[in-house]
């Protein structure tokens, strides 16, 4: 459904831009027509810039730290102008790639990675036995993960990317979708998977943990969240769909979610966050007490998915031999802190 909505939006923007150019030419004002057409086609850039202004203003008083988070997360350095500009430009490029091309027209172009896939030479000594479940965020679909699926296929990592529907329903409605993917990876590999959630996808994973019951955390090897509004976001007040309201700062739904969770399960989480996240702010809202919270500088919301550090963490967790097969059903001990691994020394972005 999301792909259809995005396709309609893309074609609608093209038709509106063409109409503006034609009307401008017919009325003897081609420059005005082209300017309006450009504003329609590239309207995401000023909208994103406005989000950055709001984010920077909200992050300023507490340096991006949610009240009550002072004892579990280090305040990020205040984003500098060049960092904001760099993050904004990369987010504009990412927006075009994700929302104008990949998700509307390529959401089914890259298939899930089945067990038995062989790795590309030099990338893995042997195929890993653990799989990955990829969960997208608000107003997205599985096309977000196309570069990830290609990278995981190259390493022979079994992977499934889900579509969360209904698009504007309750986050609780997504738990059965996550359950189906987790069960598929469990049954095909015989081991607990690594779960990865971008933005609202991290909340969908937590909603699944709550619905699946106390033993659900032992069905997971590790959970990686990327810019997830664990405590809500200031921008949520602008949304009026069910899932947007649930993502408002400290919403009743989020408070109930926290109340149903065991603090001990947080050691299974790695949370990536940024002081340049233009959707989830205050910045530390993307962290969890007791989790391995990792700050990435000068990276905006959707562009967080492109960072090599994030994929490297997932690959490292997939190859971690510390966890026993599913038949043991035991929680593994807390792992010691490790340095961030880099997939490629030449670049910090995927693809």
C-alpha positions as CSV (number, residue, x, y, z in Angstrom):
1,X,0.0,0.0,0.0
2,X,2.8,2.4,0.9
3,X,4.4,1.9,-2.5
4,X,1.1,2.8,-4.2
5,X,0.8,6.0,-2.2
6,X,4.4,7.0,-2.9
7,X,4.0,6.3,-6.6
8,X,0.8,8.4,-6.7
9,X,2.7,11.2,-5.0
10,X,5.6,11.0,-7.4
11,X,3.4,11.0,-10.5
12,X,1.2,13.8,-9.0
13,X,4.3,16.0,-8.4
14,X,5.5,15.4,-11.9
15,X,2.1,16.3,-13.4
16,X,1.8,19.4,-11.2
17,X,5.3,20.6,-12.1
18,X,4.5,20.1,-15.8
19,X,1.2,22.0,-15.5
20,X,2.9,24.9,-13.7
21,X,5.6,25.1,-16.4
22,X,2.9,25.1,-19.2
23,X,0.7,27.7,-17.5
24,X,3.7,29.9,-16.9
25,X,4.7,29.8,-20.6
26,X,1.1,30.4,-21.8
27,X,0.8,33.5,-19.6
28,X,4.1,34.9,-20.7
29,X,5.8,34.2,-17.5
30,X,8.0,31.1,-18.2
31,X,10.4,32.0,-15.4
32,X,7.7,31.9,-12.8
33,X,6.3,28.7,-14.1
34,X,9.7,27.0,-14.0
35,X,10.3,28.4,-10.5
36,X,7.0,26.9,-9.3
37,X,7.7,23.6,-11.0
38,X,11.1,23.5,-9.3
39,X,9.5,24.2,-6.0
40,X,7.1,21.3,-6.5
41,X,9.8,18.9,-7.7
42,X,12.4,19.8,-5.0
43,X,10.0,20.8,-2.3
44,X,11.5,18.2,0.1
45,X,14.6,20.3,0.5
46,X,13.0,23.3,2.2
47,X,10.7,21.0,4.2
48,X,13.7,19.1,5.5
49,X,15.5,22.4,6.2
50,X,12.5,23.5,8.4
51,X,12.7,20.2,10.3
52,X,16.4,20.9,11.0
53,X,15.6,24.3,12.3
54,X,13.0,22.9,14.7
55,X,15.3,20.1,15.7
56,X,18.2,22.4,16.5
57,X,15.9,24.7,18.5
58,X,14.5,21.8,20.6
59,X,17.9,20.2,21.2
60,X,19.4,23.5,22.4
61,X,18.0,23.8,26.0
62,X,19.0,20.3,27.2
63,X,21.6,19.7,24.5
64,X,19.4,17.0,23.1
65,X,18.9,15.1,26.3
66,X,15.4,14.1,27.4
67,X,14.6,15.1,31.0
68,X,15.5,12.2,33.2
69,X,18.1,10.8,30.8
70,X,21.0,12.6,32.4
71,X,22.2,9.6,34.2
72,X,22.2,7.0,31.4
73,X,23.3,8.9,28.3
74,X,26.1,11.4,27.6
75,X,24.8,14.6,26.0
76,X,25.9,14.8,22.4
77,X,28.1,17.8,21.4
78,X,25.9,20.6,20.0
79,X,25.7,20.3,16.3
80,X,27.7,22.9,14.4
81,X,26.5,24.7,11.3
82,X,28.6,22.7,9.0
83,X,27.4,19.5,10.5
84,X,23.8,20.6,10.1
85,X,24.4,21.6,6.5
86,X,26.1,18.3,5.7
87,X,23.4,16.3,7.4
88,X,20.7,18.2,5.6
89,X,22.3,17.8,2.1
90,X,22.8,14.0,2.7
91,X,19.2,13.7,3.9
92,X,18.0,15.5,0.7
93,X,19.8,13.0,-1.4
94,X,18.7,10.1,0.7
95,X,15.1,11.3,0.5
96,X,15.1,11.3,-3.3
97,X,16.7,7.8,-3.4
98,X,14.3,6.3,-0.8
99,X,11.0,8.1,-1.3
100,X,11.1,9.0,-5.0
101,X,12.7,5.8,-6.4
102,X,13.4,2.9,-4.1
103,X,10.2,2.6,-2.1
104,X,7.7,3.6,-4.8
105,X,9.2,1.6,-7.6
106,X,11.7,-0.9,-6.2
107,X,10.1,-2.2,-3.0
108,X,10.1,-5.8,-4.4
109,X,13.2,-5.5,-6.5
110,X,15.5,-7.1,-3.9
111,X,14.3,-10.4,-2.5
112,X,14.8,-11.7,1.0
113,X,17.9,-13.8,1.5
114,X,17.2,-17.5,2.0
115,X,19.2,-20.0,4.0
116,X,21.8,-21.7,1.7
117,X,22.9,-18.6,-0.1
118,X,26.6,-18.7,-0.8
119,X,28.8,-15.7,0.1
120,X,30.8,-13.7,-2.4
121,X,34.5,-14.7,-2.4
122,X,36.5,-13.1,0.3
123,X,33.5,-11.8,2.3
124,X,32.9,-14.8,4.5
125,X,34.8,-18.0,5.3
126,X,31.5,-19.8,5.7
127,X,27.9,-18.8,5.6
128,X,26.7,-17.6,9.1
129,X,23.9,-19.6,10.7
130,X,22.1,-16.7,12.2
131,X,19.6,-14.5,10.4
132,X,18.3,-10.9,10.4
133,X,14.8,-9.4,10.4
134,X,14.6,-5.9,9.0
135,X,11.7,-3.6,10.2
136,X,11.1,-0.2,8.5
137,X,9.6,2.9,10.0
138,X,6.7,5.4,9.5
139,X,5.6,6.0,5.9
140,X,8.2,3.5,4.6
141,X,8.2,0.0,3.2
142,X,10.7,-2.8,2.7
143,X,12.4,-1.0,-0.2
144,X,14.2,1.1,2.5
145,X,16.4,-2.0,3.1
146,X,17.4,-2.8,-0.5
147,X,21.1,-1.9,-0.1
148,X,21.1,-3.9,3.2
149,X,19.6,-7.0,1.6
150,X,22.2,-6.8,-1.2
151,X,25.0,-6.5,1.4
152,X,23.6,-9.4,3.5
153,X,23.1,-11.6,0.4
154,X,26.8,-11.0,-0.5
155,X,27.7,-12.3,3.0
156,X,25.1,-15.1,2.8
157,X,23.3,-13.8,5.9
158,X,19.6,-15.1,5.9
159,X,17.4,-12.0,6.0
160,X,13.8,-10.9,5.8
161,X,12.5,-7.4,5.3
162,X,8.9,-6.9,6.3
163,X,6.1,-4.5,5.2
164,X,4.2,-2.9,8.2
165,X,0.5,-2.6,7.4
166,X,-1.9,-1.0,7.9
167,X,0.3,2.0,7.1
168,X,-1.4,4.3,9.6
169,X,-2.7,1.8,12.1
170,X,-1.6,1.2,15.7
171,X,2.0,0.1,16.2
172,X,0.5,-2.9,18.1
173,X,-0.9,-4.1,14.8
174,X,2.6,-4.7,13.5
175,X,3.5,-7.3,16.2
176,X,2.0,-10.3,14.2
177,X,4.1,-9.2,11.2
178,X,7.3,-9.2,13.2
179,X,6.3,-12.5,14.8
180,X,5.9,-14.2,11.4
181,X,9.3,-13.0,10.2
182,X,11.0,-14.0,13.5
183,X,9.4,-17.4,13.3
184,X,10.4,-17.9,9.7
185,X,14.1,-17.1,10.5
186,X,14.0,-19.2,13.6
187,X,12.7,-22.2,11.8
188,X,15.0,-21.9,8.8
189,X,18.2,-21.3,10.8
190,X,17.5,-22.9,14.2
191,X,18.9,-19.9,16.0
192,X,17.5,-16.6,17.4
193,X,17.8,-13.8,14.8
194,X,19.2,-10.3,15.0
195,X,16.3,-7.8,14.8
196,X,16.9,-4.4,13.2
197,X,14.4,-1.5,13.4
198,X,14.6,1.9,11.8
199,X,12.6,4.7,13.5
200,X,9.1,3.4,14.3
201,X,10.4,-0.1,13.4
202,X,12.2,-0.1,16.7
203,X,8.9,0.5,18.5
204,X,7.3,-2.2,16.4
205,X,9.9,-4.7,17.7
206,X,9.3,-3.6,21.3
207,X,5.5,-4.0,20.8
208,X,6.2,-7.5,19.5
209,X,8.3,-8.3,22.6
210,X,5.4,-7.2,24.8
211,X,2.7,-9.2,22.9
212,X,4.9,-12.3,22.5
213,X,5.3,-12.6,26.3
214,X,8.1,-12.9,28.9
215,X,10.1,-15.5,26.9
216,X,10.2,-13.4,23.7
217,X,13.5,-11.8,24.5
218,X,15.2,-15.2,24.6
219,X,14.1,-15.7,21.0
220,X,16.3,-12.8,20.0
221,X,20.0,-12.7,19.8
222,X,20.2,-8.9,19.7
223,X,18.2,-5.9,18.7
224,X,19.6,-2.9,16.8
225,X,17.5,0.2,16.6
226,X,18.3,3.1,14.3
227,X,16.9,6.5,15.2
228,X,13.9,5.0,17.0
229,X,11.7,7.4,19.1
230,X,11.9,5.2,22.2
231,X,10.5,8.1,24.3
232,X,8.7,9.8,21.5
233,X,9.5,12.8,19.4
234,X,8.6,16.5,19.5
235,X,7.6,16.2,15.9
236,X,4.9,13.7,16.8
237,X,2.6,16.5,17.8
238,X,2.2,17.3,14.1
239,X,0.9,13.8,13.3
240,X,-2.7,12.7,13.7
241,X,-2.7,9.1,12.6
242,X,-2.9,6.4,15.3
243,X,0.8,5.5,15.1
244,X,1.9,9.1,14.9
245,X,0.0,9.9,18.1
246,X,1.6,6.9,19.8
247,X,5.0,8.5,18.9
248,X,4.4,11.8,20.6
249,X,6.8,12.6,23.5
250,X,6.0,10.4,26.5
251,X,2.6,9.4,25.0
252,X,0.4,7.1,27.1
253,X,1.2,4.3,24.7
254,X,4.9,4.7,25.2
255,X,4.5,4.9,29.0
256,X,2.5,1.7,28.9
257,X,5.2,0.0,26.8
258,X,7.9,1.0,29.2
259,X,5.8,-0.3,32.1
260,X,5.5,-3.7,30.5
261,X,9.2,-4.2,29.9
262,X,11.9,-5.7,32.1
263,X,14.9,-3.4,32.5
264,X,17.1,-6.5,32.2
265,X,16.3,-7.0,28.5
266,X,17.9,-3.7,27.6
267,X,21.4,-5.3,27.4
268,X,20.1,-6.9,24.2
269,X,19.7,-3.5,22.6
270,X,22.1,-1.4,20.6
271,X,20.6,2.1,19.9
272,X,22.1,4.4,17.2
273,X,21.2,8.1,17.6
274,X,22.3,11.4,16.3
275,X,22.3,15.1,17.3
276,X,21.3,15.8,13.7
277,X,18.2,13.5,13.6
278,X,15.6,15.8,12.0
279,X,12.7,13.5,12.9
280,X,13.4,12.2,16.4
281,X,14.3,14.9,18.9
282,X,15.2,15.6,21.6
283,X,18.1,13.5,20.4
284,X,18.4,11.2,23.3
285,X,14.8,10.1,22.8
286,X,16.4,7.5,20.5
287,X,18.3,5.9,23.4
288,X,17.3,3.4,26.1
289,X,18.5,3.1,29.7
290,X,20.8,0.1,30.0
291,X,21.3,-0.3,26.2
292,X,24.5,0.1,24.2
293,X,23.7,3.7,23.0
294,X,25.9,4.9,20.2
295,X,25.9,8.4,18.9
296,X,26.7,9.2,15.3
297,X,27.7,12.8,14.5
298,X,26.2,14.8,11.6
299,X,23.8,12.2,10.4
300,X,20.1,12.8,9.7
301,X,17.2,10.5,10.3
302,X,16.8,8.3,7.2
303,X,20.5,8.7,6.3
304,X,21.3,6.8,9.5
305,X,20.4,3.6,7.7
306,X,23.3,4.3,5.2
307,X,26.0,4.4,7.9
308,X,28.6,1.7,7.7
309,X,28.9,1.6,11.4
310,X,25.3,0.4,11.8
311,X,25.6,-2.4,9.2
312,X,28.9,-3.4,10.7
313,X,27.3,-3.8,14.2
314,X,24.6,-6.0,12.7
315,X,27.2,-8.2,10.8
316,X,29.2,-8.5,14.0
317,X,26.2,-9.6,16.0
318,X,25.2,-12.1,13.3
319,X,28.7,-13.7,13.5
320,X,28.7,-13.7,17.3
321,X,29.1,-17.3,18.4
322,X,28.3,-16.6,22.1
323,X,24.6,-17.4,21.9
324,X,23.5,-21.1,22.1
325,X,20.9,-22.5,19.6
326,X,17.2,-22.0,20.3
327,X,16.7,-25.3,22.0
328,X,18.6,-24.0,25.1
329,X,16.2,-21.1,25.6
330,X,18.6,-19.2,27.9
331,X,19.6,-15.6,27.9
332,X,23.2,-15.0,27.2
333,X,25.3,-12.8,29.6
334,X,26.0,-9.2,28.9
335,X,28.7,-8.7,26.4
336,X,31.7,-6.5,27.1
337,X,32.0,-3.2,25.4
338,X,33.5,-3.4,22.0
339,X,35.0,-0.9,19.6
340,X,32.9,0.0,16.5
341,X,33.8,-2.1,13.5
342,X,33.9,-0.6,10.1
343,X,32.8,-2.6,7.0
344,X,34.9,-0.5,4.7
345,X,37.7,1.9,5.5
346,X,37.1,3.9,2.3
347,X,33.6,5.2,3.1
348,X,31.1,5.6,5.9
349,X,28.0,5.0,3.8
350,X,26.4,1.9,2.3
351,X,26.3,1.6,-1.5
